[in-house]
Amino acid sequence: MWRTTPDGALWRATLTPDGPATARIAVRRDGVHVEAWGPGADHVLAGVPDLLGARDDDTGFDPALHPLVRDAHHRLPGLRLTRTGNLWEQLVPAVLEQRVVGIDAKASWRRLVGRHGLPAPGPAPEGMRVPPPPAVWAEIPVWEWRAAGVEGQRADTIRRAALVAHRLGEDVPLVETRRRLLTVRGIGPWTVAETTSRALGDADAVSVGDYHLAHLVGWALTGDRTDDAGMLELLEPWRPHRQRVIRLIEITQAAHAPRYGPRSPRARPLT
């Protein structure tokens, strides 16, 4: 769970192999300052460089292949692809985001973590909770999912993933992580890309199946909308840095892109 406080600090509550932890991240003129509390504090502190993109490697990336990408890269020379290192805590939100608008997925996540998570250690902002471990997600009853606005298909996917979470989170090559995720029924290429890009800094992740993303990439690079196949063809010259190109386009072009078609329907408001 993340929270931004009025002083501009970013708070993170997470479950590490050593236990729950809370981190406070503040950006100042002299650098990034991080404090951490809880049994997992040392683990969180050790992961700060990855969280800031220190391990991101853009070797071989050629922004000059397209003028828009070149200009975006020039505007954002310090862009880094970050990694949280916690696959499970990125997988569950990604599944919750399947086929619904982001605001509803976030509301479901907050409700479920608020009810089943652990209190965040240290002087965390009021109400912050540490997301529960896979075993707890696997045991959430059906009425709790419904109360959180999550239908059976997404709930079942999370439960199935929870049963094999120990295998999904193992330190294996990225291609193997992708393969293992795809073996869970209900997890497809879109969910894999969203998960690996957030958790593992996957520089080549492409969220195939995202209606708006394909149109955004097509409009940015050609001036016309496109579908998933067209998006993949347009991004192919940048492999294995397709996620890097997508991120540059999203940051610099999303606010200017035309809207195509209706948004996903809103779920009923949570009470």
C-alpha positions as CSV (number, residue, x, y, z in Angstrom):
1,M,0.0,0.0,0.0
2,W,1.2,3.5,-0.9
3,R,0.4,6.9,0.6
4,T,1.5,10.4,-0.1
5,T,1.4,12.8,2.8
6,P,1.0,16.6,2.6
7,D,4.7,17.1,3.2
8,G,5.4,15.4,-0.1
9,A,6.8,12.2,1.4
10,L,5.9,8.9,-0.1
11,W,5.0,6.0,2.3
12,R,5.1,2.4,1.4
13,A,3.8,-0.5,3.5
14,T,4.9,-4.0,2.2
15,L,5.4,-7.5,3.3
16,T,9.0,-8.7,2.9
17,P,10.5,-12.2,3.5
18,D,11.6,-10.9,6.9
19,G,8.1,-9.6,7.8
20,P,6.1,-6.4,7.4
21,A,7.8,-3.1,6.9
22,T,7.0,0.6,6.3
23,A,9.2,3.0,4.4
24,R,9.1,6.8,4.2
25,I,10.7,8.2,1.0
26,A,11.4,11.9,0.7
27,V,13.1,13.7,-2.2
28,R,15.3,16.6,-1.1
29,R,17.8,18.8,-2.8
30,D,20.7,16.7,-1.5
31,G,19.1,13.4,-2.7
32,V,16.5,10.8,-1.7
33,H,16.1,10.1,2.0
34,V,14.6,6.8,3.2
35,E,13.6,5.6,6.6
36,A,12.1,2.2,7.4
37,W,10.4,0.4,10.3
38,G,9.4,-3.1,11.2
39,P,11.0,-6.6,10.9
40,G,11.4,-6.1,7.2
41,A,13.1,-2.7,7.4
42,D,16.5,-3.8,6.3
43,H,15.1,-5.7,3.3
44,V,13.2,-2.6,2.2
45,L,16.2,-0.3,2.6
46,A,18.3,-2.7,0.6
47,G,15.8,-2.5,-2.2
48,V,15.7,1.3,-2.5
49,P,18.2,1.5,-5.4
50,D,16.0,-0.9,-7.4
51,L,12.9,1.1,-6.5
52,L,14.6,4.2,-7.9
53,G,15.7,2.5,-11.1
54,A,19.4,2.0,-10.3
55,R,19.4,-1.4,-12.1
56,D,17.7,-0.2,-15.2
57,D,19.9,-0.7,-18.2
58,D,19.1,1.1,-21.5
59,T,22.0,-0.4,-23.4
60,G,21.0,-0.8,-27.0
61,F,18.0,1.6,-26.8
62,D,17.9,3.9,-29.8
63,P,15.4,6.7,-29.4
64,A,16.4,8.2,-32.8
65,L,14.4,5.5,-34.6
66,H,11.4,7.8,-34.4
67,P,11.4,11.6,-34.0
68,L,8.6,11.6,-31.3
69,V,10.5,9.0,-29.2
70,R,13.7,10.9,-29.7
71,D,12.1,14.1,-28.5
72,A,10.4,12.4,-25.5
73,H,13.8,10.8,-24.5
74,H,15.4,14.2,-24.8
75,R,12.7,15.7,-22.5
76,L,13.0,12.9,-20.0
77,P,16.7,12.0,-19.9
78,G,16.5,10.8,-16.3
79,L,13.6,8.3,-16.9
80,R,14.3,5.0,-15.2
81,L,12.2,1.8,-15.2
82,T,11.9,0.9,-11.5
83,R,11.2,-2.4,-9.7
84,T,9.5,-3.1,-6.4
85,G,10.9,-6.7,-6.2
86,N,7.6,-7.9,-4.8
87,L,5.9,-9.9,-7.5
88,W,2.8,-10.9,-5.5
89,E,2.0,-7.4,-4.4
90,Q,2.0,-6.3,-8.1
91,L,0.2,-9.3,-9.4
92,V,-2.9,-8.9,-7.2
93,P,-3.6,-5.3,-8.2
94,A,-3.0,-6.2,-11.9
95,V,-5.6,-9.0,-11.7
96,L,-8.1,-6.5,-10.0
97,E,-7.5,-4.1,-12.9
98,Q,-8.7,-6.7,-15.5
99,R,-11.7,-5.3,-17.4
100,V,-12.6,-2.5,-15.0
101,V,-11.6,1.2,-14.7
102,G,-8.6,2.0,-12.6
103,I,-10.5,3.9,-9.9
104,D,-12.7,0.8,-9.2
105,A,-9.7,-1.5,-9.1
106,K,-7.9,0.8,-6.6
107,A,-11.1,0.9,-4.4
108,S,-11.3,-2.9,-4.4
109,W,-7.6,-3.1,-3.4
110,R,-7.9,-0.6,-0.6
111,R,-11.0,-2.4,0.8
112,L,-9.4,-5.8,0.7
113,V,-6.0,-4.8,2.1
114,G,-7.7,-2.6,4.7
115,R,-9.8,-5.5,6.0
116,H,-7.3,-8.4,5.7
117,G,-3.9,-6.7,5.8
118,L,-1.6,-6.1,8.8
119,P,-1.1,-2.7,10.5
120,A,1.8,-0.9,9.0
121,P,4.8,-0.7,11.4
122,G,6.3,2.5,12.7
123,P,4.8,6.0,12.5
124,A,2.9,5.3,9.3
125,P,0.0,7.5,8.3
126,E,-3.3,6.5,9.9
127,G,-5.0,3.6,8.2
128,M,-2.1,2.3,6.3
129,R,-2.0,-1.5,6.1
130,V,0.5,-4.1,4.9
131,P,-0.9,-6.2,2.1
132,P,-1.6,-9.8,3.4
133,P,0.4,-12.8,2.3
134,P,-0.9,-15.2,-0.4
135,A,-2.3,-17.7,2.1
136,V,-4.7,-15.0,3.4
137,W,-5.8,-14.0,-0.1
138,A,-6.6,-17.7,-0.8
139,E,-8.9,-17.8,2.2
140,I,-10.9,-14.6,1.6
141,P,-14.6,-15.7,1.5
142,V,-16.7,-15.0,-1.5
143,W,-18.9,-12.4,0.2
144,E,-15.8,-10.3,1.0
145,W,-14.8,-10.3,-2.7
146,R,-18.4,-9.2,-3.6
147,A,-18.4,-6.5,-1.0
148,A,-15.2,-5.2,-2.6
149,G,-16.7,-5.2,-6.0
150,V,-14.7,-8.2,-7.3
151,E,-16.7,-10.8,-9.3
152,G,-15.9,-14.5,-9.2
153,Q,-13.6,-14.7,-12.2
154,R,-11.0,-12.2,-10.8
155,A,-11.4,-13.6,-7.3
156,D,-10.8,-17.1,-8.5
157,T,-7.7,-16.0,-10.5
158,I,-6.2,-14.5,-7.4
159,R,-7.0,-17.6,-5.3
160,R,-5.4,-19.9,-7.9
161,A,-2.3,-17.7,-8.1
162,A,-2.1,-17.7,-4.3
163,L,-1.8,-21.5,-4.2
164,V,1.4,-21.3,-6.4
165,A,2.7,-18.0,-5.2
166,H,5.8,-19.6,-3.8
167,R,6.8,-20.7,-7.3
168,L,5.8,-17.4,-9.0
169,G,8.0,-15.3,-6.8
170,E,11.2,-17.4,-7.1
171,D,14.3,-15.7,-8.4
172,V,14.4,-17.1,-11.9
173,P,15.1,-15.5,-15.3
174,L,12.4,-13.1,-16.5
175,V,11.3,-15.3,-19.3
176,E,10.6,-18.1,-16.9
177,T,8.7,-15.8,-14.6
178,R,6.5,-14.8,-17.5
179,R,6.0,-18.5,-18.4
180,R,5.0,-19.4,-14.9
181,L,2.5,-16.6,-14.6
182,L,0.8,-17.7,-17.8
183,T,0.2,-21.2,-16.4
184,V,-2.3,-19.7,-13.9
185,R,-5.8,-19.8,-15.5
186,G,-7.1,-16.2,-15.7
187,I,-3.7,-14.6,-16.1
188,G,-2.9,-13.6,-19.7
189,P,-0.4,-11.4,-21.5
190,W,-1.9,-8.1,-20.3
191,T,-1.7,-9.1,-16.6
192,V,1.8,-10.6,-17.1
193,A,3.1,-7.4,-18.6
194,E,1.6,-5.2,-16.0
195,T,3.0,-7.3,-13.2
196,T,6.6,-7.8,-14.5
197,S,6.9,-4.1,-15.5
198,R,6.0,-3.0,-12.0
199,A,7.7,-5.7,-10.0
200,L,10.7,-6.6,-12.1
201,G,11.4,-3.5,-14.2
202,D,10.7,-5.5,-17.4
203,A,11.9,-3.1,-20.1
204,D,10.2,-5.1,-22.9
205,A,6.8,-5.6,-21.3
206,V,3.9,-4.8,-23.7
207,S,0.3,-4.8,-22.3
208,V,-1.4,-6.6,-25.2
209,G,-5.1,-6.5,-24.7
210,D,-5.2,-2.9,-23.4
211,Y,-7.7,-1.1,-25.7
212,H,-6.4,2.4,-25.1
213,L,-2.7,1.6,-25.2
214,A,-2.7,0.3,-28.7
215,H,-4.6,3.4,-29.9
216,L,-2.2,5.7,-28.0
217,V,0.9,4.0,-29.5
218,G,-0.6,4.1,-33.0
219,W,-1.6,7.7,-32.7
220,A,1.8,8.8,-31.3
221,L,3.9,7.0,-33.9
222,T,1.7,7.2,-37.0
223,G,-1.1,9.7,-36.4
224,D,-3.7,6.9,-36.7
225,R,-5.3,4.5,-34.2
226,T,-4.2,0.8,-34.4
227,D,-4.9,-2.5,-32.8
228,D,-2.6,-4.9,-30.8
229,A,-1.0,-6.4,-33.9
230,G,-0.3,-2.9,-35.3
231,M,1.1,-1.8,-32.0
232,L,3.5,-4.8,-31.8
233,E,4.7,-4.1,-35.3
234,L,5.3,-0.5,-34.5
235,L,7.2,-1.3,-31.3
236,E,9.3,-4.2,-32.8
237,P,12.3,-2.1,-33.8
238,W,12.9,-1.2,-30.1
239,R,12.8,-4.8,-28.7
240,P,14.0,-5.4,-25.9
241,H,13.1,-1.9,-24.8
242,R,9.4,-1.7,-25.8
243,Q,8.2,-0.9,-22.3
244,R,10.7,2.0,-22.3
245,V,9.1,3.4,-25.5
246,I,5.6,2.9,-24.1
247,R,6.5,4.8,-20.9
248,L,8.0,7.7,-22.9
249,I,4.8,7.9,-25.0
250,E,2.5,7.6,-22.0
251,I,4.2,10.4,-20.1
252,T,4.6,12.9,-23.0
253,Q,1.6,12.1,-25.2
254,A,-1.3,10.6,-23.2
255,A,-2.8,14.0,-22.2
256,H,-2.9,15.1,-25.9
257,A,-4.2,11.9,-27.5
258,P,-7.8,11.7,-28.8
259,R,-10.3,9.5,-27.0
260,Y,-11.5,6.5,-28.8
261,G,-14.7,4.7,-27.8
262,P,-16.4,4.4,-24.5
263,R,-14.6,3.8,-21.2
264,S,-15.2,0.6,-19.3
265,P,-18.4,0.7,-17.2
266,R,-18.1,1.9,-13.6
267,A,-18.8,-0.6,-10.9
268,R,-21.2,0.3,-8.1
269,P,-19.5,2.6,-5.6
270,L,-18.1,0.8,-2.5
271,T,-19.6,1.7,0.8
